[in-house]
């Protein structure tokens, strides 16, 4: 039985989880083909090597070709490898919509039914389709509660772009491949402060994120900023993690980097684990 352990000491975004899942599964070949399989010609997948506080990890970078990527790059030096070529860059990444930063990019906003249609028409497994549709429905229900609207009326803002669609569907593809049966998670660091969104300034965690994290143990952490995004929270809710963590034996470790730089490493750590088998007490 495959069991997953999530350490969310620096929060969770869709791309952080997606990157860590791909690394854990070593499942890049299929993911690079994903834009074509979903009939999304405006999307492109690159795999970047990123260093976060000395931790070298792979970032699955989804590029939305509709967006201007000419802004001045910043952050850790990365190298990305794609189709056997390695190129050096001085940046974290360009415009990625579901990451913990200002949510001001403009996409054509899609309804849930539009996104579900993209998934249904994609050339991916039925299992991956069901996982992806459930994650998007989880987000839609949260937005519907917040805006007091019917699910069918909800316009997706932050998660309707090519990048976020590929993050979620890509995560679903890897999860279907891995067949995780049990998930454990540490309390989730959310950050604090305010964040710019399509609806103006909102508190961190943003309302949809806070709703998706309801019932889960969270804490603000010591640095201001948004550390959990709706996509990250929705994937976590789909996994239905246990926060009652037993003694575990780690079998494999992977990291997923976030875009921002904090004092500590801005990564999520995923591990394949198995609980320690405790010997029954000896009867005297």
N, C-alpha and C positions, 0 to 999 in steps of 0.2 A: 504494500500500500504506500503510494507516494504521499509524503506529508511535507508541507511548506511552512517555513518560518519567516515572517516578515519583521524586519527591524526598522521602524519608522521614526528613528531619532531625529531625522531632518525633514520629516513630512513625506508626502506622497503626491506625485503628479502622474498623469497618464503616461508621459514619455519615460519617467523614471521607472515605473513598474514595467512598462513594455520593454525597455532596454534590459532591465535585470532579468526578466523572463526569457528573453532571447538568449542572453548570455548563459543563463542556467541550463537552458535546453540545447544550446549551440545550434540554433535553428534559423540561421541567417539566410540561407539560400532561398527558402520558400518566402520569407518576408520581403526580400528584394523584389520578388515578382508580384507582390500584393496589389500595387496600383493597377496593373494591367488586369489582374484577376477580378478586380472590383469595377473595371471600366472607368477608372479615374485617371485620365491622361494628364491632369494637372498636378498629380502627385508624383513624387520621386522619393526613393529610399536610399539613404547612404548610411554606412556604418563608420562612426568616428571613434578614434581612441582619445579619451579624455583623462586628464589627471586632476584629481580633486584632493588637495591636501596630501599629496603623495600616493593616493590610491589610484592606480591605473584601471580604467574600466571602459567598456564599449558603450557608446551611445547610438541608438538607432534614431537617426535624424530624418524626420519627415519634412520634405520641402514642398510647400504649396507654390507651384509655379505661377499662380495668379498674383502673388504678393511681391512687392518690391523688396529685394534683398540687398539693396545698395547701401544700407546704413553702416556706419563705422563699426566694425566688430570690436569686441572687448572680451576680457576674461582670460582663462587659462589657455595655454597653447594646446591645440589639438592636432591630431593627424587623423585623416579619415581614409579608409580603405574601401574601395568599391571597384568591383570587376578586376581585382588584382593590381590596382594602381594606388599609390599612397601619395597624398598631397599634404603639405603643411599649411596650417592656418593659424592666425592669431585671433581666435574668437571662441566664444561659447557656442552659440548657434544664432541663426537669424529667426525672424518672426515665427514663433510656434504658439499656437493659440491657447492651448490648455496648460501652459506652464505658469509658474508663479511669477507673474509680472503684470504690467498694465494690459488690461483686456480691451484694447481699442482697435484691433484690426477689423476690417469690414469685409465680410463674406456675404453672399446671398444667403439669407436665413432660411433654413429648411424646417419643415414640420417633421414630426416623428415618422409619419407615414412615408415621407420622401426618403428618409435615411433607411428605414426598414426595407424599402423597395430596392435601394442600392445593395443592401446586404443580400436580399433574396435572389437578386440577379447575378450575384458574384459567383465565381468559380472557386469556391472553398467548400470544406466539408459541411454536412448538415449540422454536425455538432458545434462547429465554430459559428455557424449562422445563428443557432439558438442562443449560444452564450452572448454573442455580440448584440442580438436583439434584446435580450434580457437586460444587459447593462444599459443600453440606450433607454429602455422602458423605465428602468430604475431612476435614471436622470430625469426623464419626462414627468414621472409621477411627483418627484420632488419639486420640479419647477411648477407643476400644476397646483400643488399645495401652497406654495409661496405666493403665487399670483392669483390664486382662487379662480382658476380657469379649468375647463375641461381638457383632458389630455390631448385630444385631437386639435385643440386650438393653440397649443403651445408652439411658439416660434423658438427654435434653438438658436442661441446666440454664440456663446463661447465654444460650444461643442459641435457646431454644424459645418465647420471648415474641413477641407480635405485632410489637413494634418490630424485633427482630432478624430475624424472618422477612421483614419488609418491606424492611429494609436489604439483605439478601442477594438477594431476588428482584428488588428494584428495581435493584440493581447489575447483575444478570443481564439485565434488560430493556434497560438502557442499553448494556451491553457487546454484546448481540446487535444492537442498532441501529448501534453504531459499527463493528463488524467489525474489531477490532484484530488485526493480524497479527503484530506484534512488540512486545515490551515490554522496556524497560530500567529498571533501578532502582538507586538509590544504596544503600550499606549502610544498614541499618535501625536507628534509635535505639530501644532497648527500654525505657529507664528501668531502675531498680533498686529494691530494698527488698522489702517484703512487701505482699500484697494480701489483703483479706477476700473469701472465696468461700463457696459452699455447702459446701465441704469444710473450712472453717476458714482459718487463715492459710497462705498459700502464697507462695513466692518469686516475684519478678518477673524475667523473664517467667513467667507461670503455666505449669504443666506442659503443657497443651494448646498454648498459644502457642509455647513453646519447641520442642515437637515439630514444629509446623507450620513453624517457621522453620529447622529443621535443614537444614544444607547451604548456608544463605544467610549472607552476611556481616552481622554485627550489632555494635552497640556499646552500652554502657550509658548514655552521656551523662553530664552533670554534675549533673542534678537527680533527686532521689528521686521515684518514682512509676511507675505503670503507663502505658506509652505505646503498647503494642501489645496488641490484643485478639484472641481466637481468630478472630472474623469477619474482621478486617482481615488477619490472617496467612493465613487460608484463601483469601480472594480473591486475595491476592498469589501464593500457591502455584498457584492455578488459572491465573493469567496466565503462569506459568513464565518469569519475567523473566531477562534476561541482566544480570549485574553487571559485565560487560566493556563499558564504555561508550565508544563511539567519539566523535569530534568530531561534534556535532549542530547542526543549524539548527532553532531553535524557530519554530513556526508559530502556535501558540495556547496560552494559559496559563489554568489555572483553579486555584482553591484550595478545599480542604475543611477547615472548622474543627473542632477538637475541643472538648470541653466544658471541660477544665481550662485554667487560666491558668498559664503558665510564664514564665520570664524572657524566653525567645525566643518567637516566634510559634508557637502550637500549631496548626499547619495542615499539611496535606500539599499539595504542589504537583504538579499533573499538567500535562503539555504534549504536544501533538502535535508530533512532531519528524521530521526526515529527516536521515540521515547526510550529512556533507560528502563529496562525491565527490572523491576524491584523484586528481590527475593522475598518469598513469604516468610513471616516471622517463624522462628523455630519454637515449636511447642515443647515445654519442659514437663 
